[in-house]
């Protein structure tokens, strides 16, 4: 989940996001509801109040690649603030509340809050970097390398132990790195047997440095 932006910019960024959300219309979406569909036209920005969503691309057969996962305090659909169609789909991973802010309201908001423009630019730059890293990983890393990189990127320090706090299924991990659930299962079986990771419910604990190769 992309939370580092708010961590680096402190309460100011959170306050701006909360103020922006207050200008929208709040809607509740159940788990698995499609909030945005790739190719649609719309001029609204969505601010996540509660819950998590995934941003993904899918083909005609239903295969999908997850581009990112966002939670409270994040916003989605910012590309619609320019003319054009939605570039990706967004689905609720759990029951969510989102504030829907129209383009006209958003423009008025940034006119009254110049710092919001700077915050949006920082957010877009970070998301571009995440997208670039994803392309590089797909091009240069094998499946194991992509799985290991995902675990490392998601892990946080909890009392001296590295834990992936996001409750991911093997299918969700496969969708994030572009491989099958079966391949993820094989990699996890070997990492568990080697004492590199352990599972507590749906949370993954990284016990020691993951091997460079599988």
Phi, psi and omega in degrees: 000142184270092180243354187295332180299312180292327179293323183281327183263356172074201185294337180301315180295317179297319180296320179295317180296318179295321179295320178296316180299327181294343180268358183255182176258122184277130176231149179254132180239130178285166178303138180074005176288136176275115184273318179228138178246129178306134178096343179289159174255136180194156180239024185250147173255143180245126176256126182278120178267310176222157176089178180233148177230157174246142175255126188211164172244144180221151176257185185294337182273354182097354176293141183222156173235125180274124181273325181191165174233133182234151180231196184306138180092348177268165172229156182226160178082016183293338179293340180287350180287350168251163181293142179142189182252165178296135184266352180203165176262158179226131180233145177284125177277342177204173179303129186231152167241127181231145174262123182263118184246121181288162181300318182295319178293320180296317180298320178295321181297313182289334176294325180272344182228081183305329180297335180295326178296315178299317179298317180296318179298316178300318180296316181294321178297317180295318180293326175295320178296317178300317179296318179296318178298321179296317178296317180297317180297317179296324184279326191249341182253147173282181185301313180301316181301322180290321177295313180299317180297320179297314180299316180296318182293326184273339187291143175232157180276120176235102180056043178083002180243135180275121185230140172270105187285338182284123183282091185259137170277166178296325177295319179295321177295316177302320178294328181287328186249000176077047176213179183277160176298323181298321179293319177299318180299317179296317180296316181294324179299316180291319180293324177292314179298328180276359178078020181273327180222161169216158181250137170234100189066233178260013179260138183256127175255126177268113188274329177203172184305128181292144180295152181290327182231161180237000000 
